[in-house]
Structures are given as C-alpha cells and as structure tokens.
Amino acid sequence: MADVTDQPRFRYNARLANEIELRWQDHWEAAGTFATPNPVGPLAAGFGQVAGRPKFMIMDMFPYPSGSGLHVGHPLGYIATDVYARYLRMTGHNVLHPFGYDAFGLPAEQYAIDTGQHPKATTERNIAAMQRQLRRLGLGHDLRREFATTDPAYYKWTQWIFLQIFNSWFDPDAGRARPVAELVAEFESGSRAPVSEANPGERPWAELGDTGRRKVVDSYRLAYISEELVNWCPGLGTALANEEITVHGRSDIGNYPVYRRPLRQWMLRITAYAERLIRDLDHLDWPESIKTMQRNWIGPSDGASIDFRVAVPAGAVIRAFTTRPDTLPGATYLVLAPEHPMVDELTAAVWPEGTPAGWRYPEAGTRAPQAAVRAYRDRTARVSDRQRSEDTHEKTGVFTGSHVINPMTGEPIPVFIADYVLLAYGSGAIMAVPAHDQRDLEFAQRFGLPVRAVLQPPAEWFTARGLPPGSPASTWPESFAGEGSYLDLGVPGLDCASLGKQAGIAAAIGWLQSAGSGQHQRSYRLRDWLFSRQRYWGEPFPIVYDEHGLPVALPEESLPVTLPEMADFRPQPQAAESDDPVPPLARATEWAEPVLDLGDGPKQYRRELNTMPQWAGSCWYYLRYLDPANSEQLVDPAVERYWMAPPDAAPGDGGVDLYVGGVEHAVLHLLYARFWHKVLYDLGYLSTREPFRRLVNQGYILAEAYLDARGMYVPAAEVVTAPAGPPRYQGQPVTSRAGKMGKSLKNAISPDDIHAAYGADTLRLYEMAMGPLDADRPWRTNDIIGVHRFLQRLWRTIIDEDSGALRVHDQPPDDQTTRLLHRTVKVVRKDLQHLRFNTAIARLMELNSHAAKLAASAGGPPRGLAEPLVLMVAPFAPHIAEELWSTMGHAASLAYEPFPQFDESLAAEQMVTLPVQIDGKTRFRIEVPACAGKEEIAEATASHPEYARHTGDATVSRLIIVPGRIVNVVTQP
C-alpha cells in the first residue's frame, strides 16, 4: 500500500479506518448500544421501549478459546450473524445476539499440561485474547450476557441440570421423562412392579430392603452408572470419545495408543429419546443434509430379535438382532462381538473333536479354547471400532467351541467371536448369512463355512458374474443383497415363495413369535451417552457415594461443587492397559472424602472423582444467555417463553430463531443439546420441544497449504511463490494443496494483520462478499483490495479527502437515480432476509458506483441517495457507516435507524424475454428482469413448466446463459 504520508489527510486508508473503528467500538460499549432488555428480571430495564417489537434470537455455535487465537476463517459465521442482527434491529426487531466461551475440556487441559501452567490461567488468557479480537471486528454482542462454561456461576446450573436428569426416569407409556419420586410412588402403591436387572428374583417392592430398592430405582434413572466398554488411553489417563480417536486407533491429542476395556462410567439414557429425536426433526428448519446425518447417527432399524438356544449346555440362550429374519434358514454360523458378556460362558474347555486348525486362532499358537479366545480378545482391544467397521478390514475370528440351534432349521451352527461385529450394534450378536451379506461371506470363505442361499438372484445377476443361472451359493464370487425370489426354505409353517421382501420379513417374524423363538424389535445405532472423563478440567459431578457404594445426589443448595485447587492436575498415566485409572481428583483427598450432613447426621462420603465431558457445558448455554444474572433459577419462565416461544406458535413449537455454525457439529453437539432440552421440557422447565428452530451451516474458508518432501506441512506465510517454477520454503520446492484454513495445516492468517493493513470493515465486507454463506470459499489476500476500494469510493463520494468536509447536497435525486435506489433497496432487503450477503454487496457496489459518478459531476451526491446508501452498508461495514451518518448531521447511532424502504412502483425492473433452446431448438421463452444474473435466469428456466417436459429423463450436461440474449440447454440421454 502507498505511504500514508503522501495521501490526503482525510483519505480512507488503514490509519483512518482503525481510528474510526476503535472510536465507534468504544462508543458502542460505553453506550450499551447492543444491550437487549428482557421482559422481566435484572435485565428488564428499557423493555417498555421495545415491548411491541417482534423478538429475534440469533446465535453462533459456542467457540472454544484456543491458545493460538482466531484466524480469518473463524469469524465467517460471527460476521454473518452480526450482519443479520444489525439488519434486524434496523427493521424494528428486538434482537438478542449473545456470545460466550466453551472453555472446559481435554484440549485446554492438555495445553496447560504441555506448557506447565494451570488450565484456569491459560483459559482466562485465551478468552481475553479472543475477546480483544472479537471486539476489534465490531461485533454487536450484548456483553452483559457473556460467560464461560468454566465460571462457577455457570456450571452451578450445569450440575443442576445433571441432578434433574439423575432424578428422572423415562416412562415408555407416557413417552416422556418423569420425576423419580413418581416412580417410587408407583412402586409403593403396587401400580407398577419393580421389574429390573437389579431385581432378578422379581421380588415385590415391600420385600426389598432399602439398598435393594435404591438399586432398582437407580436402574431406571436417566443418569446411571454402568460398566461399559470405553476407549481407554493409558497415555492420557482417560477414556476418549470415538471422535477423539484417529483412524489409526490412537489418541487425537498426543498420538497415544487406545484400547477397548470396561470401566465403571456415568451414562445418560439418550436412547430413550431416540424416536422423539428422529420424529421432531421433521418440524425443524434445518438443512436436509444435517437432518439426514442425525437420523443416520440414531440409526433406527426394524427387524427381529431371535433367540438361539445353546446346544451344550442346554438352557442358555443367545439373542441376536437382524433386519432380515426371512434369511434365517441361510444362517450357517453365529458371531459374537469379542466383548459380548456371554463369551466366557460359551468358551469350551477343550476343542470339540474335528475342530479345524484355522478355527483355533493359529496366531495364538497351539492353545486351548480359553487361551485362544483370550488372545483374540486382547488383540481386538487394540483396534478401534472405526477400524473394525471398515469394509476393507481383514476378517478374523476364533471359534468358541460352542454351537447354537438355528430355530428354523433345527441344526446346530458354530459360534465364533469376530471383530467385525460390534457390541454397540443390536445385541452384539449376529446370525451370519454368507449368501446374502458380503462381510459374512468373506468370513465364511476364510473359515470354510457353508454358504446357503435363501433368495434366488435373477438370471442376469449370474450372467454378469460369469455363472450359469441357478449356480449354488458356494460358487458365488460375492453375496447377493438384492430382492430375489424366495427358494424353498424347508421350514414347516413358513412359505415365502410368492411373497415380496417386506411380506417375507413379516411372515418370518410371525413364525418366530408363534414358535416362541423371537419377536419384532426396533433397534438403534445410537448408544447411551458415556458421560465420564478421568480428567481434572471439567465440571465436577454433584454426586457422592455412601457406605454401600451407591450414588447420592447432593442437595441443590450445595451447588456449585467447585473444583479443588491443585498444583498437580495431570492424569496419572498407566503403565499397562489393564491398570485401573486414577483420576487427578483422587489426589485432592480432603475434597474427595468430605464429611457431610445430608439429612441423617454427619457422615463421611466419597465424591465422584470423574468430571463431566466438554459437551456438558455446551448442551444448554443458549438458555443461560436468556437470563444470565438469575442466581435463583435456570431461567425465569417468562424470559424463556418470550425468547424461545413465538406468540403465535403452537404449544411446544419454537426455539432459537437462528443458529449458525459449522457442519462439524452436525451430530453430537446438536443431538446432545436436543436430548437435554427435551428432558427439561418434559419436566416443565421449558416451553419448547426443541432448542434450535432454524439452523444454518456456514462454509469454510480455504487457503493454500504447502507440504515439503517429507509430506509435512510448512508455514504458508514463509513460502515464496514465483510466476514460474514451484513454490519454495527455505529454498526447497514444496507442493501446494488447498485446504481448510487452520493451525494444523499451518496456513492460518490472523485477522489482526488484515485490520492493520485495511481495517475491520474491509475484512467484514470481504468475508461476506466471497460467496454464499453456506459455501466454502478460497481466501485470496490480494482480492481484499477490491472491497477496500469500494469503501474508499463510498467515503470520498461523501467526504472531501483533503478537507474532511461533507460533500452531500440537499437537491433531490433525479428519476434515474431514484429508480436505481429503490430497485437496490428492494433487492438488498430480500437478499439480507435470505442471508444472501454476497449478492446484496454486489448491488450496493453498483449503487455506490452510480453515486460516485453523480458526485464527480455535481460536486457531491444528493442526501436522498447518500443516506439510504450508508444505511444499507451499515450492517456490513458498521464503523464507516456510523462515521458517515454522524458526519451527515445525525447525533444518534444508526444501529436502530429504520432500514430504507422501497416503493414498488419505483422499484419495478424492466423485463426482457429470452428464448430457451434445448439441444438447438427453441422450446419456450422466459421473462426475467433486464439486470438478472445467470443464477436468477437459470432458476427461471428450470422452474418453467415446459422445461421438465422437454428435458424428460435426460441429463443436462451444459447450461449456457448469455444474459439479455439467450439460454441454451444441452442434454445427453
């Protein structure tokens, strides 16, 4: 950029932009410009002035305050929500736009350990740095509502919500959560029997002792303790979620090995809400792709649970789930997940006579069944579920030495354990039908197991594989998973020969139910939420254990349970994968073993030493934004109803009006938040069924990244590029690769650098002009100058660069200008309403160019053009807009100034008729505005009723649009 000393004193450059921006940011903060009143409570001041306005709550997904600060990719969504919030304020809405920090969790703790600092200190420092960067962007947040999940005043209510979950159970008859006290009342009255795994003898409630009753009740709770298989990382000393493990089965942080092992953990019964979590997606204004991802994660499957009787010893039963019970006659073996609880019971003492050597897990050497099974299970514990689920994963297994009876054929079939079966799916046991499942076929071919067809493929299936029609299944090169015709199953009472697939499945389920060998079942991929972490930096559980080892909820008045101050908070790494974990909190002995009076006199208790996962604080933060100063309630009901439930909505409808964030949170964060919200709704604390009514996912900002000869990323800022030859780093050639901007690819660009070179308004405008909000877009620093020049032109159209004097005159705009202005207002309003920020900016640039021409010829623009132009620019570039608005004689901020309106008669655009040719022949004509772009013309073409008739089933290979002249559609059959 040019030396600022050679420029006019009042030219809009980086120096002036920064002066203006810092001054207006100070003004907004001092004046509380973006402080939004509540209808009641501590933040109610000023509500009378906005009570008649429509409300709108807009939010960004909770950010994690990283030690490396923001790069220019982070604020994309933050700027977008700010633009929209500013527009809504100017259109008469009472807008709530809050912000906070998701600061607990493993990344923060690991960073503190790596740098030798306390996580509280590093977290507070990271938040302060992020606050500075966000303020510098000019974001209009209500700062009174800001918090971090690590604030005790905040996590008091995280713990309170956990207690509500702990003190609730899910009533399947009512389809909702109810207080545990009501369950106990039903047990006591005899209206409900105490059916539970904790009461295997099915003893009446009156015959159960106090401890027995507590165990029964605990088994019903939505928050319960269970010994579960977890991803145990001895190197980190904690269990990890699947998302924290690499595809190579190692920890994402530290690259430590991860093993599968059972641990006693807190679980949340999210599976009870599976159907509601699926059903209620239909009522949400979310991208269909996100809804599909949620449905797939929940993974409903309809089928049957089938009981396989163990041949020896008689009496034991293995229950397996399948979606295709009609193929049961083709089941030639049974497979259990290595972690299945019945494996030990089924493992024989000696190999049955004739057991093939390949079935005995030869990798373990010549061993008895128990040793071979144990060796295989140890091997499997070192493989992640993700690796085990891959189609390319080699099929391995070991025979248990036991057989079960196929209920339909009556024949004994062998029972294997194999790592391609996961305990998390169905019951952790599958009936293997190798003729009709590819993984089963690969396993059967390796172990020499029979392949028996139930469905006959069509003749063309055989022909395509070089087989004569009707070839036996043992010769098939792959399994047949299509809808063939049923063969003679040879099962008395079951004839599927004339049935289709669904009817065949229904007939098979009916047969199983009649035979007492199975029943219809709906299964889910979703598992209950593992809610424990063996770390320090997380929310403590509001739970203690008594002398019986049973959990006791702390009273609400004792919250928050704060973390103890610890100098050494590192987890204790384990030397072996089998060693029991020692959470860091165990070393705080006085804290861990308190003496408390919980109603029956002072007694010593033992605290829960695990902490909650990072997801906990982000499950409900949107609710705390509503009423952050309320120390007596989670949220005042009147405040919650005002912001979450629209006045004209049906009971239960509503939620945050607009939630913007990355697609990477499409499943778990949204699913967990929906689950917690539904529990609180069932218990009467909330008025809406769902937390987020509308969801928009912003795209990523992409940037060039560079790899050296080792395949390692090098700092992109230090790479030298030239017109000819490869880019170089420290003199050595490197390979360029586009990727998501971020620390891992070493291609991050700090917004601080852009502010210093151009100002925050330029950065805001550039990020919004780069493309549609939901699309990925490449970052090109050299392109920023284009939007900076737009702001410079706007400035010098209104302000004299030499004197700083106002150039605006009070003569009315001419007819051409008036019509262009009204057309621009109409388009910009529509684009802003639909979050099409890039196209709105394009129209503002056109109007700005026109204003500059007028100013050049008349010595300045008319006020009737300059003021609405500035107001339309304000949501995108608020600092320069405020400065220009003030200079034009307005004392108050334009933040709540009415957004320009348009006159439809003046905004009407000239229309043109375009011929549409399909494969060279004119088929119809469309009428579009003369200024219509290619996207609008393409939309008008595709929506024309003649389009579908003339394209039919053909594929459109090219769409050639010459605006103002012709549309040419090229198809291929």
N, C-alpha and C positions, 0 to 999 in steps of 0.2 A: 504494500500500500504506500501511497505517496507520503512524503514527510509532512506532518500536520502543520509545521511552521510555515509551509508555503501555501497553506489553504486559507480561504476566508475565515474570519473569526467564528462566524455562526454557521459554518458548513456542518451538515450532519455526518460526522465521522465517529470513529470508535471513542475518541475522547469525549465528545459531546453526548453520544449515546449513553456512555457509562455515567456521566454526570446526571443526565436526566433520569436514568433508571434508578440509580441509588436514591435520588431525592424523592421520587414517587413511591418507592418501596418504603422509605421512612415515613412518608405521609400516610400511606395506607395502614401501616402498623399503628402509628400514633392515633389515627382517627378511628381505628377499629372498623375500617370500611367493609370488611367481609365478615364481621361478626353477625351471626344469624340467630335471631331470637327463637326461643321455644314458646309454646303456648302457656306453660306453667313452669314453676321451679326457679332455680337460681339463675338461669339464662333467659328469663322471660322479659327482661327489660326491652322495650321497643316493639313488643309483639303487636300492640294495638295498631301500629302504623302499617303492618304487613298482613294483618289477620284476614283481609279479604282477598289476598293474592293466592293463586294456586301454588302449592308447595312442590318442591322437586329436590330429591336427594340424589347426589351424584358422587361416586366413589371410585378410587383407584384401588387395585389389589395391594394388600399390605406389603410394603417393601422391607427387605432385610438390610440393615445398615452395615454395609461392607466396609472393611478397613481401607480398601483401595478407592473408595468414593465413587461418585457417579461417572459414567462415560456418556457420550451423547446419545447412545441408544436407550438408556434408562428413561429419560424424560419424555419420550414419544407419547406414551399414554397420559402422563401427567399434564403435558401441554394441551393435549386434545380435550381432556376433561375440563381444564381451566378455560379453554376457548368456549366450550359449550356452556359452562356455568356462567361465564360473563355474558354470553348472548342471552341466556335465560333470565338473568337479572334485568337486562335491558328490555326484555319482553314482558316484564311485570310479574316474575315468579319470585317466591321466597325460596332461595336456593341454599341448601346445606351442602357444602363441599369441604369435608374434613380430611385430615391426614394423620397418620401415626406410624409406629415402627414395630416390626415383628422381631424382637431382639433376643429372645431366649433361643437355645438350641445348640446342637453339636458344632456347627461352623464357628459360632462365636467362642465356644469353649475351647475348641481345638486351636483357634487363632491365638487365644490368650495363653494356652499352654506352650505353643511354638515360640511365642515372643516373651515368655516369662513374666506375664502380667496377669492381674486379676480380670476375669471377664466383665465384671461390673465397670472397671475403669476403661477397658477397651471399648465396651459397648457405648458408654456415655460419650467417649471421644468420637466414635464413629457417627453417632447420632448428631452430635454438634456439627461435625463436618458436613453431613448430609443436609442438615437444616440450613446451613450457610449456602450451599449450592442450590437448594430449592428456592430459598428466598431470592437468590440472585436471578432466578428465572421469572420472577414476578408472579408467582402462583397465588391465587386468591383464596387461600385456605382460612377457615376460622381457627385461629391459633389457640383459642380458649379450649378447644376440644382435642388438642393434640396430646398424645400419651405414647408410652412404650409398654409392651407386654411385660417388661421387667419391673415396672413400677408396682410396689406392693399394693397401692390403692387400686390398681387394675387387676392384678392376679388374685386379689381377695375374691373377686367375682368369678374368675375362672374356677377357683376352688369351690365357690358357692354353687356354680352350675354342676360341677362334678358331684357334689352332695345331692343335688336334685336327681341326677341320673342314678346315683347309688341308691337313693331312697325311692326308686321307681321300679316297676316291672311292666312288661308288655302283655296286655290282655288280648289274646288272639281272638276272643269272641267280640270284643269291642273294637279291635283293630287299632288300639292306641295305648299309650303309657298311662299308668295309674299309680297313685302312691302305694308304697309297700304296706302302709298301715291298713289300707283297704283289703289287701291280700290276706294279711294276718287276721283281720276281722272275719273274712270268709272261711278261713281255716277253723277259727274258733267256733263259728256258728254251725259248721258242718256243711255249708252250702258248696264248699269246694274241698276235694280230697287233697291231701298233701303229697301229690304224685311228684316224685323227684328221684334222680340218681342218688341223692343224699339220703333217701329213704327206701333202700332196695327191698326191704321187707313189707313195704306198703302199710306200715303201722298207722293207726288213726292218730290224729293230732294230739288228742288227750293223752295218748300213751308215750308220746315223745317227750324226752326231758328238755330242759332249757337249751342245752347245747345242740341237741338233735333238731329242735325247732329252728334255731338260728341257722343251722346248716341248710335246712330245707329252704328257708326264706332267702338265704344268700344265693342259692342256686337259681332263683327266679330273677334276681336283680339285673338291671340293665348294665350295671358295672359290677363285674365279678372277677374272682381270682381263679386262674386255671393254669395247669401245667401245659404249656404249649411249645411246639417246635418253633424256634426262633433262629434268625441268622446271627449266630454268636461270633463276635470278633474279639478274640483274646487280646490282640494287639492294642485295641482301643478300649477294651474292658467294658463293652456294652453290646446290647443287641441292636441290630440295624434293620430298618425297613428295607423292603425289596428295592425301593427307589434309591437307596444309599449304597447299592452294590453294583459293581461294574459287570459287564458281560463276561468277564473272566473269573467271576466269583470272588472278587476281592473288594475291600472297602474303598468307596469313592474318595474318602479322606484318609490319606496315609498309605493306601495300597496294601493293607494287611490282609492275610487270608481270612476267610469267613467260613464257618462251619454251621451245620444244622444240628441243633441239640435242644432238648427240652429244658425249659426254665419256667419257674413259677412267676406268672405275669398278671397284671391287671388287663382285663379285656372289656371292651364296650360292645354291647349286643346290637350292633348296627344291622345285622342280618334280619332282625325282627321287623325292620322298616323297609326291607327290600322291595316289596310290592308297591308301597307308597312312594318310595324313591323313584321307581320306574313310572308309575301312573301319573304323578304330579308333574313330570317333565312336559307332558302334553300342554300344560297351561302356561308355560314359560316362554317369554320372547328371547330365546337363546339361539345361537347358530345351530342348525341341524347337526352339523358335524360334532359339536360338543355334546348334544343330547345322545347321539349315537355312541360316542365314547363312554358316556356314563352308563347307558344301557348295556353295552358290551362288558364293561367292568363288573357290573352287577351280575350279568351273565345268566339270565333265567333259562332253565332247560326243563322241558316237560318229558317225563318218561316213567320209569317204574323202578322201585326198589325190589330186588329179588333176593330171596333167602336161599343160600346154598348150604345144605347140610354137610358137615364134615363126615367123611366116611369112617375114619378111626381117629380118635374115639368118638363114638356116636353121641349126639346131643348138642354139640357145638354148632353154631350157625354163623356164616359169613354173609353179611348183607352188602350187596353191590348195587350201584345205581347205573342205569343205562337209559339212553334216549331211544334205543331201538330194541325193545323187548321182543319184537317179532323175529329177531335174528337169533334168539336164544338157542334154537336147535343147532346152530352152527358154532356155538361156543365150545372150543376144544381144550381150553385151559382157563384158569383164573389167575389174575395178577393182583398182588397187594403192593401198596407203596411200602418201601422199606421201613417207614416209621409207623406202620399200622400197629395198633395196640395188640392185635392177635398174633403177631408174627412169632413171638416166643412160644405161645401156646401151641402153635401149629408146627413148629420145627421139630422134626422127629429126632429120636436119639441115635438112630442108625439109618443109613440109606436103605430104602426098600430094594429088594432083590431086582436086579436088572436095570437100576438107575444108570442112564448113560453118563459117561465121564464128563461130557460137556455141560451137563445139568448141575454139576457139583462145584461150580465156580473154580475151575482149574487154577486161576491166578492165585488162589489161596493155598495151593499145594494139596496134598492128599490129606484131607481132614474129614472129620465127622460133620454131619449137617449143621450142628450148632456152631461150630467153629467157622464153617464156610459162610453161614448166614451172618455171623457177627463180623467177619472180614468184609463182606459185601456192604453191610450197613455202615461200617466205618468209612469205606471208600465213598459211599453215596453222600455222607455228611460233608464231604469236601467239595460237593458240586452244588451250585446254586439252582434254585427252582427254574430260573430263566434258562440256564444251560440245559437242564433236564427236559425242558419243554420244546427245545428246538427240534425241528423236523430232521435236521442233519445229525442229531446226536446219535452216537452208536448205541445200538440196542444191546444191553447187558442184563444179566439177572442170575438168579440161583433158585434151584428147586428147594422147597421147604421139607420135602419128604412126605407131605400130606396130599390127600385127594378130597375133593368135594363131589357131591352128586348133582349133575345137571338136572334141574327139576322137570324139564320137558322130555329129555331122552332117557333119564334114569341111569345114565352111565357115569362112572367115576372119571373125573378130569383132574389133572395135576394142578397144584397151587404153587406159583412162583412168586418171588418178590423181584421187582424190576424198577429202576429209577425213572422210567418214562411214565410211571403212574405217580401222581402227587397226592399226598394226604389231603391237600386243600380242595381237591375236586371230588364232588359227590361224597362217597363214604371212604375214599382212599382204596377202594377195591373195584376192579372192573372184570366183567366177563369178556374174554378175548375171542373175537370172531374174525379170524385172519382173512377169510374170504372177502370180508366187506369193510375192513379197516386197515389202512396201509401200515400203521405202526405195529398192529398186531401181526400182520403178515410178515413184516421184516423180522420180528421176534420169532415167529413160528419157523421161518426158513432157517434162522440161525440155530435154533434148538431142535429142529427136526420134528415139529409138532404137526398134527393133522390139520388140513385146510378143507373145510366142508362148506359148500355153498348152500345158501337159503334162498337167494334170489338169482334168477337166470338172466344174465345180461342179454341185450338184443344181439342179433346176428352181426350187425355192423361193428359192435364192440370187439367181437372176436376177430373179425376180418382186419380191423385196424391194428391188431396186435399179432397178426400172422398166425392165428389159431383157427382150427375148424370150429364152426358153431357147435356149442354144447360140450366143449372140451372140459375135462374135470378141473375143479378148482385148484388141485395140487399142481397143475401145469400153468396156472395164470402168472404172468410176469408182474402183475400188480393187482391190488384189490379192486373190487367193483363196488362203488359207493352210489351208484345211480338207482333209479326206480325201475328195476326189472320186474319180471313176473315171478310169483312165489312158486317154488318147487314143492313137490310132495314132502311135507315136513315130517310125516310119520308120527305125528303127535295125536293120540286119541283125543277127540273132542275139539280139535283146533284145525280148521280147514280155511286156509287163506288163499287158495288157488285163484279165486275170482275177485279178490279184494285189491284195492289200491293201498298205497303206503299207510295213510292215516287210518284207514279202516283195519288194516292188518295190525297196526300197533294197538288200536283199541281192542281188537279181538284177543291179542296176546295178553294184554293187561287183564281182560275179563277172565281168561283162562287161569292166569296166575292167582287172581283173587279167589276164584272158585276152588282152586287146589290148595289154597292157604299157603302159597309159596311166594307171594308178592303183592304189591299194591301200587296204584298210581302215586307218583311223587313229583313235586316241582322242586328242582334243585337250583342252587345259585353258585356262580363262580365267586361271588363276594364272600369274604370271611369276616368274622368278628374282628374288631379293631384292636390290635395289640397296642396297649396304651402305657407301657412302662419303658423307661430308659434308665440304664445304670450309670447315670451321669450326675454332675453337680448343677450345671447351669440350666435349670428348668423349674417349673412350678412344683413345690412340694405337695404331696397328697395330703388332704385333710383327714387322714386315717391313722389310727393307732391300733395295735394288736394287744389283746388281753392275755391272761394266763393260759387260755385254751388255744391261742394262736389264731383266733378269729378276728376279723376286722371290726372296728368300732368307729363310727363316724364322729368326728369332733363337732361340738355344737357350733352353730353359725356365729355366735358372739365371739368365738375364739379366733375367727378369721381376721386377717390373713395369717396363715402359718408361713413365716418368713424363713428364708434360707439362713443357716448359721454362717457367721463369718469364718472363713477357712483360709489359711495361708497356703496349704497344700490341698488343692481340689482335684488333683489329677486322678483319673481312674487307675486302679491297680491292675496293670497288665497281667495276664495269666500265662504261666509257663507252658501249660498244656491245655488243649481244647476242652478237656473234661473237668478242669478245676472249677469250683464254684465261684461265681462272680462276687467281688467285694465292692459295692458301690462307694464312691467317695464319702457320702454322708455317714457311712458307718464309722468313720474316724472322728466324727463330732459326737463323742459318747454322751456328753451331758444333754445335748439336743436330742439324740437318738433314743434315750431311755428316760423320758420325763416321768415325774410323779404328778398325776392329775386327779382331780375330783370330778368325775363325770356322772355324779348322781348317787353313787353308793360309797362315798368316802374316798379319801386319798389312796391311790393305788399306783403302782409302777406299771407303765405301759411301754411298748416298743413301737417307735414310729415306723411308718413305711419309709424305706431308705431309697427307693427308686424315685425318680421325678417324672413329670408328665412330658410327653413328646412336644416338639416345637409346634405341631399342628394345633395344640390345645388353645393357645392364645389367639390364633388366627381364626378359630371357629366362630367367634362371636363378636369380634371387635366392632363391627358395624353397629351393634346395639349400644356399645358404650359411647360411640360418637354422639348418640342421641341425647344422652343425659350424663355427661362425664363428671359433673360436680356432685352427683347424687351419692351420698355415703350410706343411705338407708335402704335403697332398692337397686336392683339391677338396672331398671329403667322405670320411670314413672309411667303408668299405663296411659295417661292422657298424652304424654310426649310420644310414646311408642305408637299409639294409634294415629296421631297427627302425621308423623313422618312415614310410617310404614303402610297404612291402610287408606287408600284414596276414599274420599267421602262417598263416591257413587259406586264403590266396588261391592261385589257380593261378599258375604261373610267368609273370611279366610283368604280372600284374594289380596294381592298387594306385594310389598317387598320394596327393597331399594329400587328407585326408579331407573337408575343406570349404573352398572358395574362394569368397569373397564380394566382389562388385564391381559396377561399373556396366555397363550394356549397351553403352556406347560403346566398350568394349574387346572386343566380341564377336568381332571378326575378327582384326585384325592382331596384337595382343599375344598372344592365345591361340594363334594359328596359328604365330607365330614361336617361342614358348616350346615348343610341341609339336614343332616341327622340331628345335630344338637338343636337346631331351630325347631324341628318337628317335636322333639321331646318337650321343649319349653312351651310350645303351642298346645300340646296335649295337656300339660299341667296347668294351663290357663294363664301363663305369664306373658304370652304374645298373642297378637290378634291376626297374624297371617300364617298360612301354612308353609310359605317359602321365604327364604331370606332375600333373594335377588330376583326381581321381576324381569329385568332386561339385562342381558349380558352382551358385551361387545369385546372381541379379542383384537387388540392392535397387532400389527405385523412387527417384524423385526427390522432393525437397521443392520444392513450387511456392510462389510468392509473387507478390503483386500487383506489377506494374511499371507505370511511367507514362511516356507519350510526350507531348512538347509539340507545338506547332503545326508544328514542323519535322520531326516524326517522329523526334526524338532522345529517348533515354531520359534521365530526370532522376532525381536521388536520391530513392528512395522514402521514406526517413526524413524528408525535408523537405517531403513532400506533405501538405497539410491536407485532411481529408475532413470532410464535414458530412452530417447526415441528409437534407438537401435540396440539390440543385444538384450540379454536377460537382466532382470533386476539383481542388485548385488548388496550383500550385507558384509561389512568389513572386508570388502574386496572380493568375496567369494560369491559365485552365482547362487541364487535361491529361486525356488519355484513359487509362483503366485497361485493363491487359491482363495476364492471368495467364501466368506463365512459370517456367521452371526458375530457382531462386534462384542468383544468381551475380554476379560483378563486371560482366560485360558488360551486364546489364540494370539494374545499379545498384539492386538490391533485396536485397542481402545483409544479413543480421543476424548480428552477431558472437555466438558463444557466451559470450564474456566478459560481455556485457550481461545475458544470461539468468542466468549464475552470480551476478552481483552482485545481481540482483533476487529470485532464488528459490533458487539453489544448483544444483550439478551433478546431484544425484539427481533433481530435478524435471525438468531438461532431458532426462536419460536416459529417465525414465519417460514423459514426454510424447512423445518421438520414437517410442518403441516402442508407445504406445497409439494413435497417429494412424491406423493402418490396417495391413493386411497388409504384410509386409516387402517383397514384390516389387511393390507398387502405388505409384503416385505419390500424394502427399498434400499438400493445401494447408496452408501454415503460417498459423496464426492465433494471434498472441501473446496475445490475450485469453482463449484457451481454456486456456492453461497453468495458470491459477489452479485449474482443476478437479483436475489431478493433484497440484498443490501442497497443496490441501486434503486430498487422500487421505493424503499423508504427514503432514500436521499431525494428522489424526484418528488415524492409527496411533500417532504419538508421544504424544499426550495420553491415548490409551487405556492406554498402558503407563507413562508418566511423568507425575507431577504437575507441571503447568506452573508452579505457584507455588514449590514446594519443591525440585523435581527428584527427589523420592523415587520409588521403584519402586512401582507400583500393583498389580503382579501378585500373586495369591494362589495357594495350593497345593491348593485344592479341585478335585476332578476335574470336567471339563466335563459338562453334562447330556447326555442322549441326543440331543436335537435338535442341539446344538452338535457333538457327536461325529460324527453322521452328516453334517452340513454340512461339517465339516472334512475328513472322508475323501473326500466327493464332490469337494471343491475340490482336494485333493491329487491325486486321480486325473486330473481334467481338466487341471490345471496341468502335471503331468508330461507328459501326452500333448501338450499344446499346445507346451510347450518343446521336446520332442523333434522336433516338426514345424515349429519356428520360427514358430508362430502366437502371437507375443508379445502382440498386441493383445487376443486373446480370453483369454489367461491373465491379463492385467492386469484385465480385466473381472470375472473370477471372484474375483480377490484383493480387488477393491473390494467385492464382495458380502460376502465373509467378514469384511473389515475393518469393514463397517457393522454386521454382527452382533456382532462383538467390542466395538464401541463401545457398543452397546445393553446388552450384559452388564456392561460396566464402569460404565455410568451407574447401573445398578440394584444392582450388588453392590460398588461401590467399586473395581473393577478386574477385569481378565479372568483366567480361570484360566491357570496356567502351561502346562497341556496344550493350550491354544489359542494363547497368545501366542508361545511358542517356535516351533512349526511355521509360524505366520503370518510371523514375522520371517525364518525360513529361506527361505520361498518368495519373499518380497520381495527377498531379498539379491541375486540375480543382476541385478535391475533397478535397485535403489537400494542399492548395497553399503555406502555410508558410514553412512547412518542405521541400516541393519540391523546393521552392526558395533557401532555405539554402543549400540543397544538390547540386543544379545546380550551385550555386555560388562557393561552395567548389570544384566542379569538374572543375573550371577554367573559368567560364563564367562571364564576367563583367556585362552584361545587365540582366534585369529581364527576366524571361521566359514567362511573360504574353503574349507576341506576338511571341514567338518562334513557328515555324511550328510544328503542331501535327504530331507524327510519321505516316509514310505511310507504306503500306504493298505491297509485291509482291504476286500477285495472285497465281503464281506457287509455292511459298514457303508457302503460307497460306492455300493451299488446304488440307482439312482434310481427313483422312482415313474414308471410308464409310463402314457401315455394313448393312446387310439385316436382318430384323426382321419379323418373321411370326406374322400375326394378326389373333387371334382366336375370333370368335363371337359365344358365347354360346357353347364353347368347340370344335368348328370345325374351322380349318384353312381355311380362306376365301380368303386372299390375303397377299402380302408381301410389306413392305415399306423399302426404303433405306434412312438411316439417317447417319449423322456424328457419328463416334465412341464415341465421347465425348458428344453427345447430351443428354440433360437432359430430365426429364419427360414432361415438358411443351412443348418442341420442338417436342418430339415423339408424344404426344397427338395431336398436331396441324397437324403433317404429317399424322396421322391416320385418323382424321376427314376430311381432305381435299382429301383423296384418292377417286377416282371415284367409287370404289366398296363399300365404307363404307355406303353411303346412300342406295344403293340397298339392302344390307344385313341387315341393321337395320330397314329400312322402317319407319312405324309409331310407332314402339316400343320405349319405354323409356329406355335410358341407365341408369341402376341402379348402375353399378360399372365399373370403368376403371382401370385395374390392369396392371402396366407397370414395367417390370424388364429390366432396361437399358442394352443394349447389348445382350439381350436374346429373349424376347417375349413380345407381347401385348395381353391382354385378355379383351374382351368386354363382359359384362354381361347385358342382356336386360330383360325387363319384358313387357308383352303385354300392 
